[in-house]
């Protein structure tokens, strides 16, 4: 009996995916639940498991676009497992031993002589003019377009990132405002309580992101338009914060969402962010974890960025950019002192957020970080 391998439900109104890579090829025997292939959607890649045990008889090619419910291949459920699986491990399968004929087979010469079967050799009866055209065409086909150039198809995720970012530029009136934060208080608090925090919360590390997440969610409660969005001719305000955390991966940028981040403790924020980062690198994020964000934080500082103008994650109206912490000379009480400073940037949709609100929001984030006791007291 043959069983079809079908495209599973993709979620979030997604109906189309691309066959990114087959992990098993036709002729391979697979066990039920074993990963067969990877599908790439607009948001993430996901593995499709074998519905039954058996032998793969056919499959669709890599790079092909497929729809939910479409057949990807066929598994012959009646096929017997390979004989090699039943043999003791000490017995070497005969197929792995080189045959005598193969061992004695001479290697092919590097420059074989031309023959009538060679693509570079023209038949003797071909006219000279025709031969010249054929050789010129062949030479053009074999010549590289440009030395050191590779052409690689864009992944579906990369196409989606490009499309969404350009759409955000075309739709929103994006403006960026900047400020800088003295990170002394946050750094000192981390140093003082880091070990106790990790011990109390079962190995959860105290990072900077939880401070920024709390500083942002508290500021958003005071400036709700930064957490709102435009839908048609209406403004949608929210009484909660679904905080997107931008994570860079080899496949591209993904933004998992901390739902109701305004209700989370420092420890919960840190645990969730660490989990997101780990699963993003393993390409194991779920589709529902990548949608519904109302505001985004992106941290270019981990790559050494000193200053940037982050782009909106549409349809959101605000994104906060964090950057590298550097010891810099600053003026304090009439004296020049060295402090760990970070530039922060808020890009916002000026159609909805006025400059006064944007600047005031960023100042409030700065104040929350420079005096983190405000985060505990809610002031």
C-alpha positions as CSV (number, residue, x, y, z in Angstrom):
1,X,0.0,0.0,0.0
2,X,1.3,3.5,-0.9
3,X,0.9,6.5,1.3
4,X,1.3,10.0,0.1
5,X,3.5,12.5,1.9
6,X,1.5,15.8,2.0
7,X,2.2,19.4,2.9
8,X,0.9,19.9,6.4
9,X,-1.1,22.9,7.7
10,X,1.3,25.9,7.9
11,X,-0.7,28.1,10.1
12,X,-1.1,32.0,10.2
13,X,-3.0,32.0,6.9
14,X,0.0,30.6,5.1
15,X,-0.9,28.4,2.1
16,X,2.3,28.1,0.1
17,X,5.8,26.8,0.9
18,X,8.9,25.8,-1.0
19,X,10.6,22.4,-0.9
20,X,13.9,23.6,0.5
21,X,15.8,20.3,1.0
22,X,15.0,16.6,1.0
23,X,16.6,14.7,3.9
24,X,15.8,11.3,2.4
25,X,15.9,10.4,-1.3
26,X,13.8,7.9,-3.4
27,X,14.8,4.4,-2.6
28,X,15.5,5.2,1.0
29,X,13.7,3.2,3.7
30,X,12.3,5.5,6.4
31,X,10.6,5.0,9.7
32,X,7.4,6.6,10.8
33,X,8.0,10.1,12.3
34,X,11.5,10.4,10.8
35,X,12.2,13.8,9.1
36,X,11.9,13.5,5.4
37,X,12.3,17.1,4.1
38,X,12.3,20.7,5.0
39,X,9.7,23.2,3.8
40,X,10.4,26.9,3.7
41,X,7.6,29.3,4.3
42,X,7.5,33.1,4.4
43,X,8.3,33.0,8.1
44,X,10.2,29.8,9.1
45,X,11.3,26.5,7.8
46,X,9.7,23.3,9.1
47,X,10.4,19.6,8.8
48,X,7.9,17.2,7.4
49,X,8.0,13.7,9.1
50,X,7.2,10.4,7.5
51,X,3.5,9.5,7.9
52,X,4.4,5.7,7.9
53,X,7.4,3.4,7.7
54,X,8.4,2.3,4.2
55,X,10.4,3.1,1.1
56,X,10.2,6.4,-0.6
57,X,9.2,5.8,-4.2
58,X,9.0,9.3,-5.6
59,X,9.1,12.9,-4.6
60,X,8.8,16.5,-5.9
61,X,12.0,18.3,-6.7
62,X,13.8,20.8,-4.4
63,X,12.9,24.4,-5.1
64,X,9.3,23.6,-6.2
65,X,6.5,25.7,-4.7
66,X,3.8,23.6,-3.1
67,X,0.5,24.3,-1.4
68,X,-1.1,23.0,1.8
69,X,-2.4,19.4,1.2
70,X,-0.4,18.9,-2.0
71,X,1.3,15.5,-2.4
72,X,5.1,15.8,-1.9
73,X,5.9,12.1,-2.6
74,X,4.9,8.5,-2.0
75,X,6.0,5.9,0.6
76,X,5.5,2.2,-0.2
77,X,4.3,0.9,3.1
78,X,4.7,-2.7,2.0
79,X,8.5,-2.4,1.4
80,X,10.7,-4.5,3.7
81,X,13.4,-2.8,5.8
82,X,16.9,-3.1,4.4
83,X,18.6,-6.5,5.1
84,X,21.6,-4.6,6.5
85,X,19.5,-3.6,9.5
86,X,19.0,-7.2,10.5
87,X,22.7,-8.1,10.4
88,X,25.0,-8.2,13.4
89,X,27.1,-5.1,13.7
90,X,30.2,-7.2,13.5
91,X,29.3,-8.4,10.0
92,X,30.4,-6.1,7.2
93,X,27.8,-5.7,4.4
94,X,29.0,-7.1,1.1
95,X,28.0,-3.9,-0.6
96,X,30.7,-1.9,1.3
97,X,33.5,-4.1,0.2
98,X,35.2,-2.9,-3.0
99,X,35.0,-5.3,-5.9
100,X,38.1,-6.6,-7.7
101,X,36.9,-5.1,-10.9
102,X,36.4,-1.7,-9.3
103,X,39.9,-1.9,-7.6
104,X,41.6,-2.7,-11.0
105,X,39.6,-0.1,-12.9
106,X,42.0,2.5,-14.2
107,X,41.3,6.2,-13.5
108,X,40.2,8.3,-16.4
109,X,42.9,10.5,-18.0
110,X,42.8,14.1,-17.2
111,X,42.9,15.2,-20.9
112,X,41.2,12.5,-22.9
113,X,41.8,12.6,-26.7
114,X,39.0,14.1,-28.9
115,X,36.6,11.6,-30.4
116,X,33.4,11.8,-32.4
117,X,31.5,11.5,-29.1
118,X,33.3,14.4,-27.5
119,X,31.2,17.6,-27.4
120,X,34.2,19.7,-28.6
121,X,34.8,17.6,-31.7
122,X,32.9,18.5,-34.8
123,X,31.9,15.8,-37.4
124,X,34.2,15.7,-40.4
125,X,31.3,16.4,-42.8
126,X,30.3,19.6,-41.0
127,X,30.9,22.8,-43.1
128,X,33.6,25.1,-41.8
129,X,31.2,28.0,-41.3
130,X,28.8,25.9,-39.4
131,X,31.6,24.5,-37.3
132,X,32.8,28.0,-36.4
133,X,29.4,29.1,-35.2
134,X,29.0,25.9,-33.2
135,X,32.4,26.3,-31.5
136,X,31.7,30.0,-30.8
137,X,28.3,29.2,-29.2
138,X,29.8,26.4,-27.1
139,X,32.6,28.8,-26.0
140,X,30.1,31.4,-24.9
141,X,28.0,28.9,-23.0
142,X,31.0,27.5,-21.2
143,X,32.6,30.8,-20.4
144,X,31.6,32.2,-16.9
145,X,29.6,35.4,-16.8
146,X,32.1,37.0,-14.5
147,X,35.0,35.7,-12.6
148,X,34.3,35.0,-8.9
149,X,30.5,35.4,-9.2
150,X,27.9,32.9,-7.9
151,X,24.2,33.1,-8.5
152,X,22.1,31.6,-5.7
153,X,18.2,31.7,-5.6
154,X,16.8,33.8,-2.8
155,X,15.2,31.7,-0.1
156,X,11.5,32.2,0.5
157,X,12.3,33.7,3.9
158,X,14.8,36.2,2.4
159,X,12.3,37.2,-0.3
160,X,9.7,37.8,2.4
161,X,12.1,39.9,4.5
162,X,13.0,42.0,1.4
163,X,9.3,42.4,0.5
164,X,8.2,43.4,4.0
165,X,11.0,45.8,4.6
166,X,10.4,47.6,1.3
167,X,6.7,47.6,2.0
168,X,7.3,49.3,5.4
169,X,9.4,52.0,3.6
170,X,6.8,52.6,1.0
171,X,3.8,52.7,3.4
172,X,5.0,54.3,6.7
173,X,6.4,57.7,7.2
174,X,9.5,56.4,9.1
175,X,11.5,58.8,11.2
176,X,14.2,58.1,13.7
177,X,15.1,59.8,17.0
178,X,18.2,59.1,19.1
179,X,19.4,59.4,22.6
180,X,22.2,57.9,24.8
181,X,22.0,55.9,28.0
182,X,24.5,55.8,30.9
183,X,24.5,52.0,31.6
184,X,26.3,52.4,34.9
185,X,23.3,51.6,37.1
186,X,22.2,48.6,35.1
187,X,25.7,47.2,34.9
188,X,26.2,47.7,38.7
189,X,22.9,46.0,39.5
190,X,23.7,43.1,37.3
191,X,27.1,42.7,38.9
192,X,25.7,42.8,42.4
193,X,22.7,40.4,41.9
194,X,23.8,38.2,38.9
195,X,24.9,35.2,40.9
196,X,22.0,35.4,43.4
197,X,19.6,35.8,40.4
198,X,21.0,32.8,38.6
199,X,20.9,30.7,41.8
200,X,17.3,31.7,42.7
201,X,16.0,31.2,39.1
202,X,17.6,27.8,38.4
203,X,20.5,28.9,36.1
204,X,18.7,31.7,34.3
205,X,21.2,34.4,33.5
206,X,20.6,38.1,34.1
207,X,21.2,39.9,30.9
208,X,20.6,43.4,29.5
209,X,17.6,42.5,27.5
210,X,15.3,42.0,30.5
211,X,16.1,45.6,31.6
212,X,15.3,47.0,28.1
213,X,12.2,44.9,27.8
214,X,10.8,46.2,31.1
215,X,12.0,49.8,30.4
216,X,10.1,49.6,27.0
217,X,6.9,48.1,28.3
218,X,6.6,50.6,31.1
219,X,7.2,53.5,28.7
220,X,4.7,52.1,26.2
221,X,2.0,52.2,29.0
222,X,2.6,56.0,29.1
223,X,2.7,56.5,25.3
224,X,0.2,54.1,23.9
225,X,0.4,55.5,20.3
226,X,3.9,54.0,20.0
227,X,2.3,50.6,20.7
228,X,-0.6,51.2,18.3
229,X,-1.0,50.7,14.6
230,X,-3.0,52.0,11.7
231,X,-5.6,49.8,10.0
232,X,-7.3,51.5,7.1
233,X,-8.7,54.8,8.5
234,X,-8.7,53.5,12.1
235,X,-6.0,53.5,14.9
236,X,-5.8,50.3,16.9
237,X,-4.7,50.8,20.5
238,X,-3.7,47.9,22.8
239,X,-3.7,47.5,26.5
240,X,-1.0,44.9,26.4
241,X,2.5,44.7,24.9
242,X,3.5,41.8,22.6
243,X,7.2,42.5,22.4
244,X,9.1,41.3,19.3
245,X,12.8,40.4,19.9
246,X,14.8,40.4,16.6
247,X,17.1,37.4,16.3
248,X,19.6,37.0,13.5
249,X,20.1,33.5,12.1
250,X,22.0,32.1,9.1
251,X,18.7,32.0,7.2
252,X,17.8,35.6,8.0
253,X,16.2,37.8,10.6
254,X,13.3,36.4,12.6
255,X,11.3,38.2,15.3
256,X,9.7,35.9,17.9
257,X,7.2,37.6,20.1
258,X,7.0,37.8,23.9
259,X,3.2,37.9,24.4
260,X,2.0,40.1,27.2
261,X,5.6,41.0,28.0
262,X,4.3,43.8,30.3
263,X,3.2,41.1,32.7
264,X,6.4,39.1,32.8
265,X,9.1,39.1,35.5
266,X,12.8,39.7,34.8
267,X,13.4,35.9,35.1
268,X,10.6,35.0,32.7
269,X,11.8,37.5,30.1
270,X,15.3,36.2,30.3
271,X,14.2,32.5,30.0
272,X,12.0,33.2,27.0
273,X,14.6,35.3,25.2
274,X,17.3,32.6,25.7
275,X,14.9,29.9,24.5
276,X,14.0,32.0,21.4
277,X,17.6,32.5,20.5
278,X,18.4,28.8,20.9
279,X,15.5,27.6,18.9
280,X,15.9,30.3,16.2
281,X,19.4,28.9,15.5
282,X,18.0,25.4,15.3
283,X,15.2,26.6,13.0
284,X,12.7,25.3,15.5
285,X,10.5,28.3,16.2
286,X,6.8,27.8,15.8
287,X,4.8,29.9,13.4
288,X,2.5,31.3,16.1
289,X,5.6,32.5,18.0
290,X,6.5,34.9,15.1
291,X,3.2,36.8,14.8
292,X,1.2,39.3,16.7
293,X,3.9,41.6,17.8
294,X,3.0,45.2,18.7
295,X,6.6,46.7,19.2
296,X,10.1,45.4,18.5
297,X,13.5,45.6,20.0
298,X,16.6,44.9,17.9
299,X,20.1,44.7,19.3
300,X,22.8,45.4,16.8
301,X,25.2,46.0,19.6
302,X,26.0,42.2,19.9
303,X,27.5,42.5,16.4
304,X,29.4,45.7,17.3
305,X,27.0,48.3,15.9
306,X,27.5,51.7,17.4
307,X,24.6,53.5,15.8
308,X,21.8,52.6,13.3
309,X,18.4,53.6,12.1
310,X,16.2,50.5,12.6
311,X,13.4,49.9,10.1
312,X,9.8,49.2,11.2
313,X,8.5,45.7,11.5
314,X,5.2,46.4,9.7
315,X,2.4,47.0,10.7
316,X,4.0,48.1,14.0
317,X,4.6,51.8,14.6
318,X,7.8,51.6,16.6
319,X,11.1,49.7,16.9
320,X,13.9,50.4,19.4
321,X,17.5,49.8,18.4
322,X,20.1,48.9,21.0
323,X,23.8,49.3,20.3
324,X,27.2,48.5,21.7
325,X,28.2,49.7,25.1
326,X,31.4,51.8,25.1
327,X,33.3,53.6,27.8
328,X,33.2,57.2,26.8
329,X,34.0,60.6,28.4
330,X,30.9,62.4,29.6
331,X,30.2,65.5,31.7
332,X,28.8,64.9,35.2
333,X,28.5,67.7,37.7
334,X,31.0,69.9,35.9
335,X,33.6,67.1,35.6
336,X,34.6,64.8,32.7
337,X,34.2,61.2,33.7
338,X,34.2,57.8,31.9
339,X,30.9,56.0,31.7
340,X,29.6,52.9,29.9
341,X,27.4,54.6,27.3
342,X,25.0,53.2,24.7
343,X,23.2,55.0,21.9
344,X,19.6,54.0,21.5
345,X,17.4,54.8,18.5
346,X,13.6,54.8,18.0
347,X,12.2,54.5,14.5
348,X,8.5,55.3,14.4
349,X,5.7,55.8,12.0
350,X,5.2,59.6,11.9
351,X,1.7,59.2,10.5
352,X,0.6,58.0,13.9
353,X,3.3,59.1,16.4
354,X,4.1,62.7,16.8
355,X,7.7,63.9,17.4
356,X,6.9,65.0,20.9
357,X,5.6,61.5,21.8
358,X,8.5,59.7,20.2
359,X,11.1,61.8,21.9
360,X,9.3,61.6,25.3
361,X,9.0,57.9,24.9
362,X,12.7,57.5,24.3
363,X,13.6,59.8,27.2
364,X,11.4,57.7,29.5
365,X,13.3,54.5,28.3
366,X,16.5,56.3,29.1
367,X,15.3,57.3,32.6
368,X,14.1,53.8,33.3
369,X,17.5,52.4,32.5
370,X,19.6,55.0,34.2
371,X,17.6,54.5,37.4
372,X,16.3,50.9,37.2
373,X,14.6,51.3,40.6
374,X,11.9,53.0,38.6
375,X,11.2,49.6,36.9
376,X,10.5,48.0,40.3
377,X,8.4,50.8,41.6
378,X,6.5,51.5,38.4
379,X,7.2,55.2,38.4
